[in-house]
Amino acid sequence: MFRKAMVSGALVASLALPAVAEEFVIGAVNAKTGFMASYDAPFMQGVSMFVAEANERGGLAGQYPIRLIERDDRSDIQQSTISTSEILSDEKLDLFITSALVPYAVSAGMQALSQGMMTAHGIASQPTIPARLGEGSFLVMMSDAHMGAVNAKYALDDLSAKTAYIISSDFDPFTEFTPLYFQEVFEAGGGKVVGHSEFAYDQQEFSSMVAAIKALPEQPDVIMGMTFDNDFPIFINQLRAAGITSTYLGTDVLDQPAVRGLGEVVEGVHYLTMAAPNASDDAASFVDRFKVAYGGDDSFYPAMVGYSFMRLVEQASINAGSGDAKAIRAAFAELEDVTTEIGSVTLKGYGALPNLPVHIMRIEGGKGVYVKSTLLTSDEIPDSRI
């Protein structure tokens, strides 16, 4: 009798307790230290900002409190593999985020996808990643194919360019293939690529490349290059010192205060970005909040991508009517015209590569000045190279 009363009382007490909301758990293994930290860490700052704000309103979609678990891979692929194995064995995850560097993204992504969850790859732009990993692997960034095509369209339509010189590197699919996407679209539109040079990542001398451009019968109208923020200052100084005035078209790796602050030598240099603060009110508001949260805005670009990615995840949860990992993964692939800080994003019909506005910027007076935004149609995006 006494035992029955205890059981009955326990049952009543349990019914009186509020239901515990199901958690949505995100695991992330990427760089907080080492050479990839300048790319991976700011992306995760944006993710963390969203998590904090979402949890204040009840969690993902207002229903699922978010728990974020991060591990530092120290920009080392062996550490990435170890940390990914540990986090996957220790936790039941609903979403996994890898580093942006291809070998790390593929290695960690394979482990995560084997457990059926959605996997995203920070600010990676290489279509080779989801092509190799298959279903459930998504880019968040504009792809290399987007960047090459947008630069080519801008050169043809806005700069009336007839000739171009391309610069690539076999360091990564990003640096190797983006100029080839540019060439494909530029020549299909009537332009001509008159030369092609290759460089090594972190190269400190470009005289032979500059000499090759200088030796052309006429300067090319545009130079589409893949030098990073560490290589670019040396190259652009040597290029301009040689009297070559061709318009330089770069990618998002030049969206750096250190590049914009190089002085007269970078006047008129163009680059691409997804995070132009004056492109929308949402983007401007994010930058203001990011300054408050992190005491500056030098790295707001990757952070805005991370925050917008989580907006997409939340919309997928709303569309799925669930916090279930597999349901969200399926709904993510069907997203259409979702408003985010990086613009209106569509995945449906574009595979694992989001389609969204790409902003063209021009450096003037030490600042990146917004020129225009370009939204490609599916038939304007070159097929991914592997």
ROGU-35104 format. One line per field, with one value per residue (C-alpha): x negated, y, z negated. Coordinates in nm, 4 decimals. Each point is the difference from the previous one (the first is absolute). Layout:
u: c(X ...) .
v: c(Y ...) .
w: c(Z ...) .
***
This chain:
u: c(0.0000 -0.2731 -0.2029 0.3046 0.0499 -0.3637 0.0278 0.3219 -0.1523 -0.3069 0.2200 0.2021 -0.3205 -0.1488 0.3153 -0.0192 -0.3563 -0.0405 -0.1174 -0.3698 -0.0538 -0.1967 -0.3483 -0.1433 -0.3696 -0.2608 -0.3503 -0.2828 -0.3580 -0.2035 -0.2857 -0.0206 -0.3802 -0.2423 0.0175 0.3689 0.1163 0.0425 0.2658 0.1623 0.0132 0.1981 0.2534 0.0559 0.0373 0.3007 0.1396 -0.0516 0.1773 0.3025 0.0019 -0.0055 0.2788 0.2122 -0.0258 0.1318 0.3198 0.0310 -0.2520 0.0086 0.3391 0.0875 0.0299 -0.3339 -0.2707 -0.3305 -0.3178 -0.3208 -0.3043 -0.3258 -0.3387 -0.3180 -0.1695 -0.3023 -0.0146 -0.1296 0.1743 -0.1060 0.1426 0.3153 0.0499 -0.0588 0.2265 0.2774 -0.0098 0.0136 0.2898 0.2038 -0.0505 0.0624 0.3080 0.3216 -0.0182 0.2655 -0.2324 -0.3729 -0.2276 -0.3449 -0.2972 0.0032 -0.3190 0.0793 -0.1933 0.1334 0.3549 0.0025 -0.1585 0.2192 0.3053 -0.0246 0.0067 0.2972 0.2080 -0.0300 0.2234 0.2704 -0.0236 -0.0363 -0.3559 -0.1090 -0.3485 -0.0482 -0.1051 -0.1176 0.0989 -0.1325 0.2738 -0.2416 0.0913 0.3715 -0.0750 -0.2357 0.2066 0.3464 0.3449 0.0145 -0.3144 0.0679 -0.1956 0.1144 -0.2124 0.0349 -0.1926 -0.3209 0.2136 0.2140 -0.3041 -0.1605 0.3245 0.0867 -0.3446 0.0262 0.3463 -0.1152 -0.3086 0.2094 0.3120 -0.1247 -0.3658 0.0455 -0.3119 -0.1152 -0.3175 -0.0963 -0.3001 0.0610 -0.2144 0.0485 -0.1682 0.0267 0.0003 0.3731 0.2968 0.1068 -0.3203 -0.0317 0.3491 0.1546 -0.2009 0.1067 0.3666 -0.0734 -0.1601 0.2924 0.2578 -0.2212 -0.0805 0.3589 0.0968 -0.2443 -0.3083 -0.3449 -0.2435 -0.3412 -0.2198 -0.0137 -0.2568 -0.0221 -0.1365 -0.0749 0.1932 -0.1949 -0.2257 -0.2194 -0.1167 0.1983 -0.2459 0.0249 0.3812 -0.0050 -0.2524 0.2294 0.2881 -0.2273 -0.1176 0.3499 0.0587 0.2611 0.0920 0.3019 0.3152 0.0343 -0.2116 0.1982 -0.2251 0.0112 -0.2738 0.0971 -0.0307 -0.3538 -0.1184 0.2021 -0.1850 -0.3290 0.1569 0.2028 -0.2970 -0.2223 0.2754 0.0635 -0.3722 -0.0383 0.2555 0.2764 0.3321 0.2444 0.3045 -0.0573 0.2915 -0.0409 0.2177 0.1182 -0.3470 -0.0737 0.2880 -0.2502 -0.0790 -0.3710 0.0585 0.2216 -0.2596 -0.2869 0.0403 -0.0019 -0.1325 0.3383 0.2223 0.2532 -0.0639 0.3232 0.0947 0.3077 0.1810 0.3282 -0.0141 0.0436 0.1340 0.1737 0.1631 0.2914 0.1345 -0.0456 -0.3686 -0.0549 0.1771 -0.2131 -0.3255 0.1140 0.0820 -0.3241 -0.1997 0.1689 -0.0517 -0.3621 -0.1347 -0.0669 0.1062 -0.3182 0.1327 0.3705 0.0082 -0.0534 0.2086 0.2925 -0.0167 0.0079 0.2967 0.1906 -0.0676 0.1768 0.2925 0.0265 -0.0145 0.2787 0.2166 -0.0604 0.1178 0.3118 0.0767 -0.0556 0.2078 -0.2663 -0.3335 -0.0929 -0.3407 0.1093 0.3151 -0.1989 -0.2592 0.2723 0.1741 -0.3283 -0.0441 0.3472 -0.0430 0.1090 -0.0413 -0.0883 -0.0851 -0.3333 -0.2729 -0.1884 0.3078 0.2846 -0.1269 0.1337 -0.1209 0.2898 -0.1079 -0.3641 -0.1070 -0.2258 -0.1195 0.2090 0.0949 -0.0039 -0.1008 -0.3730 -0.1096 -0.2663 -0.2165 -0.2603 -0.2765 0.0088 -0.1823 -0.0798 0.3610 0.1989 0.2688 0.3086 0.0416 0.2835 0.1473 0.0328 0.2359 -0.0770 0.2553 -0.0647 -0.1110 -0.2556 -0.1906 -0.2728 0.0044 -0.2154 -0.3483 -0.1449) .
v: c(0.0000 0.2398 -0.0946 0.0588 0.3415 0.0872 -0.1050 0.1901 0.3114 -0.0248 -0.0272 0.3088 0.1914 -0.0958 0.1113 0.3337 0.0694 0.2100 -0.1925 0.0329 0.1423 -0.2162 0.1351 0.0748 -0.0845 0.1427 -0.1398 0.1935 -0.1069 0.2746 0.2388 0.2373 0.0021 -0.0409 0.1344 -0.0858 0.1822 0.3301 -0.1678 -0.2603 0.1914 0.3034 -0.2302 -0.1653 0.3407 0.0550 -0.3415 0.0766 0.3356 -0.1696 -0.2706 0.2589 0.2068 -0.3044 -0.1497 0.3255 -0.0560 -0.3710 -0.1573 -0.1088 0.0938 0.1110 -0.3638 -0.1786 0.1401 -0.0037 -0.1429 0.0733 -0.2232 0.1170 -0.1679 0.1638 -0.1990 0.2323 0.0184 -0.3564 -0.2776 -0.2738 0.1989 0.0625 -0.3730 -0.0742 0.2799 -0.0940 -0.3627 0.1078 0.2401 -0.2452 -0.2780 0.2214 0.1890 -0.0563 0.2828 0.1505 0.2110 -0.0031 0.2814 -0.0671 0.2157 0.1776 -0.1643 -0.2798 -0.2956 0.0788 0.0536 -0.3280 -0.2082 0.1346 0.0140 -0.3702 -0.0858 0.2250 -0.0992 -0.3659 0.0865 0.1513 0.3628 0.3067 0.1246 0.3514 0.1241 0.3501 0.2493 -0.2689 0.0858 -0.3050 -0.1997 -0.2930 -0.0519 -0.0916 -0.1686 -0.2368 -0.0444 -0.0361 0.0484 0.2029 0.2056 0.3690 0.3123 0.3210 0.2307 0.1058 -0.2648 0.0419 -0.0419 0.2948 0.2173 -0.0759 0.0607 0.3246 0.1461 -0.0986 0.1543 0.3180 0.0213 -0.0448 0.1983 0.2804 0.0444 -0.0813 -0.2169 -0.1840 -0.1612 -0.1588 -0.1587 -0.2647 -0.0975 -0.3285 -0.2368 -0.3730 0.0667 -0.0770 -0.0593 0.3575 0.1531 -0.2510 -0.0073 0.3445 0.1648 -0.2850 0.0661 0.3649 -0.0977 -0.2240 0.2776 0.2833 -0.1762 -0.1210 0.3673 0.1054 0.0843 -0.1506 -0.1217 0.1068 -0.1599 -0.2147 -0.0112 -0.2196 0.0850 -0.1809 0.0831 0.2499 0.0861 0.2991 0.0951 0.0486 0.1578 -0.2815 0.0172 0.3785 -0.0275 -0.2429 0.2457 0.2898 -0.1914 -0.0238 0.2118 0.1961 0.0104 -0.2201 0.1886 -0.1999 -0.2323 -0.2624 -0.1238 -0.2392 0.1467 -0.0022 0.2893 -0.1210 -0.0210 0.2819 0.3030 -0.1143 -0.0810 0.3195 0.2174 -0.1723 0.0131 0.3731 0.0764 -0.1574 0.2457 -0.2583 0.1717 -0.2804 -0.0179 -0.2693 -0.2305 -0.2046 -0.2178 0.0169 -0.0716 0.3686 0.1102 0.0940 0.3324 -0.0657 -0.0166 0.3066 0.1941 -0.0486 0.3495 0.1307 -0.3267 -0.1713 0.2841 -0.1508 -0.3624 -0.1995 -0.2950 -0.2060 -0.0487 -0.1261 0.2422 0.3593 0.1974 0.2540 -0.2637 -0.0452 0.1141 -0.3544 0.0041 0.3436 -0.1058 -0.3130 0.1965 0.2344 -0.2932 -0.1761 0.3075 -0.0050 -0.3749 -0.0187 0.3516 0.0673 -0.0829 -0.1182 -0.3531 0.0664 -0.1633 -0.3636 0.0656 0.1258 -0.3177 -0.2120 0.1921 -0.0205 -0.3719 -0.0453 0.2061 -0.2583 -0.2885 0.1597 0.0441 -0.3635 -0.0982 0.2139 -0.1462 -0.3532 0.0675 -0.1826 0.0146 -0.3410 -0.0078 -0.1991 0.2063 0.3239 -0.1387 -0.0831 0.3360 0.1916 -0.1267 0.1348 0.3552 0.2801 0.3781 0.0055 0.3506 0.0150 0.2530 -0.1182 0.0375 -0.2160 -0.3595 -0.2916 -0.3604 -0.1708 -0.0722 0.0801 -0.3210 0.0562 0.3423 0.2946 0.2645 0.3523 0.3560 0.0538 0.3551 0.1725 0.2472 0.2523 0.1385 0.3780 0.2107 -0.2984 -0.1207 -0.2665 0.1835 -0.1946 -0.0121 -0.2423 -0.3412 -0.2856 -0.2949 -0.2706 -0.2289 -0.3728 -0.0045 0.2753 -0.2052 -0.2190 -0.3695 -0.0960 -0.1316 -0.2830) .
w: c(0.0000 -0.1007 0.3108 0.2241 -0.1556 0.0635 0.3643 0.0424 -0.1583 0.2201 0.3068 -0.0975 -0.0698 0.3348 0.1805 -0.1762 0.1183 0.3142 0.3068 0.0691 0.3491 0.2397 0.0621 0.3407 -0.0244 0.2370 0.0164 0.1623 0.0631 0.1659 -0.0622 -0.2924 0.0274 0.2897 0.3546 0.0591 -0.3131 0.1837 0.2166 -0.2271 -0.3288 0.1232 0.1674 -0.3361 -0.1654 0.2247 -0.0893 -0.3711 0.0352 0.1507 -0.2671 -0.2783 0.1551 0.0881 -0.3487 -0.1447 0.1987 -0.0804 0.2344 0.3644 0.1454 -0.3550 -0.1099 -0.0177 -0.2289 0.1876 -0.1479 0.1877 -0.0537 0.1574 0.0397 0.1291 0.2759 -0.0258 0.3833 -0.0018 0.1926 -0.2425 -0.2906 0.2033 0.0481 -0.3693 -0.1250 0.2422 -0.1130 -0.3654 0.0371 0.2060 -0.2540 -0.3033 0.1194 0.1930 0.2522 0.2272 0.2145 0.0685 0.1213 0.1444 0.0880 0.3355 0.1281 0.2455 -0.1505 -0.3484 0.1254 0.1911 -0.2759 -0.2812 0.2251 0.0821 -0.3694 -0.0748 0.3008 -0.0967 -0.2965 0.2215 -0.1044 0.2172 0.0420 0.0976 0.0793 -0.1392 0.2637 0.2421 0.3569 0.1849 0.1781 -0.0190 -0.3671 0.0304 0.3335 -0.1811 -0.3154 0.1495 -0.1537 -0.3203 0.0676 0.0671 0.0793 -0.1644 0.2137 0.3591 0.1903 0.1990 0.3125 -0.1127 -0.0621 0.3338 0.1872 -0.1815 0.0644 0.3670 0.0413 -0.1709 0.2231 0.3138 -0.0851 -0.2241 0.0921 0.3715 -0.0261 0.3096 -0.1355 -0.3306 -0.1693 -0.2667 -0.2981 -0.1855 -0.2452 -0.0572 -0.3767 -0.0227 0.2353 -0.0843 0.1344 0.2842 0.1471 -0.0631 0.2829 0.2303 -0.0814 0.0822 0.3317 0.0945 -0.0455 0.1288 0.3272 0.0458 -0.0187 0.2695 -0.2065 0.0426 -0.2653 0.1309 -0.2643 -0.3136 -0.2805 -0.3095 -0.3450 -0.3236 -0.3173 -0.2166 0.2933 -0.0699 0.3499 0.3213 0.2445 0.2574 -0.0031 0.0315 0.2842 0.1840 -0.0203 0.0964 0.3077 0.1498 0.3142 -0.1975 -0.3667 -0.0747 -0.0885 -0.3209 -0.2117 -0.1910 -0.2804 -0.2937 -0.2193 -0.3690 -0.2410 -0.0859 0.3657 0.1487 -0.1484 0.1527 0.3356 0.0387 -0.0940 0.2559 0.2615 -0.0373 -0.0274 0.3450 0.1380 0.0510 -0.0626 0.0912 -0.2263 -0.2612 -0.0806 -0.3187 -0.2167 -0.3590 -0.1422 0.0648 -0.2223 -0.2699 -0.1738 0.0572 0.3764 0.0161 -0.1988 0.2459 0.1390 0.3557 0.1417 -0.0597 0.1247 0.2399 -0.0974 0.0026 -0.2194 -0.0760 -0.3274 -0.1401 -0.2909 0.1114 -0.2999 0.2234 0.2198 -0.2444 -0.3369 -0.1358 0.0921 -0.1568 -0.3201 -0.0254 0.0290 -0.2781 -0.2285 0.0902 -0.1035 -0.3398 -0.0472 0.1147 -0.0347 0.3675 0.3513 0.1730 0.0382 0.0429 0.3455 -0.1041 -0.3107 0.2079 0.2073 -0.3179 -0.1400 0.3295 0.0193 -0.3317 0.1316 0.2785 -0.2481 -0.2019 0.3093 0.0901 -0.3487 0.0383 0.3432 -0.1308 -0.3093 -0.1933 -0.1772 0.1351 0.1679 0.3063 0.0504 -0.0132 0.2386 0.2544 -0.0435 0.0337 0.3567 0.0897 -0.1306 0.2322 -0.0269 -0.3693 -0.1198 -0.1816 -0.0709 0.3103 0.2205 0.1217 0.0141 0.2050 -0.0040 0.1789 0.3552 -0.0699 -0.1717 -0.2983 0.1224 -0.1215 0.2533 -0.1364 0.0947 0.0470 -0.0803 0.2074 -0.1919 0.1155 -0.2226 -0.0185 -0.2559 -0.2202 -0.0098 0.1769 0.1978 0.1000 0.3792 0.0722 -0.0797 0.2473 -0.0356 0.2536 0.1565 -0.0029 0.3632 -0.0666 -0.2604 0.1539 -0.0773 -0.2967 0.0736 -0.2049) .
***
